Amino acid sequence: MQHFIRQENLLICAPTGAGKTNVAMLTFVAHLREKGIIKNEKDPYAAYSHIGDDGGGRNSSSSQNGEGRKIVYIAPMKALAQEVVEKFSSKLKPLNVIVRELTGDMQLTRLEAESSDIIVTTPEKWDVVTRKGGDGSLSRTCGLLIIDEVHLLADERGAVIE
């Protein structure tokens, strides 16, 4: 549990069905709460959430320009990306979290990308998107990057992330 409190890189290795996706979901909620995108009104300390190292919440400068607020989930294949979008959308709907797919088959307008809280993409599409620079680029607005099936990267048949 201490890994959720500290914001550090985390590698989870577990067999199929062990709950890795649920860990990702908890990480999403923690990140979105930290950035002030979702609120816990019953939290007695919620009124003080803006106090911290960088001010926190939507009032911080990084949140105002979108920097570091978005979550990018990299799925190994387009088919899995579609499944993940459906699953995360249904689970996070009560929190008004917007999950969208960005793959070779599914393009997003700039407005759709900006209004998304979580973007599910593939390694190939992420490579293309991150090569585009600029203030509003996804790589600048990404505050949490989750790579599913990381062992497939740099494999003979897998994608490469630089």
Summary of the structure (lengths in Angstrom):
residues: 162
radius of gyration: 15.9
end to end distance: 29.9
largest distance: 51.5
contacts: 411
relative contact order: 0.15
helix: 40%
strand: 12%
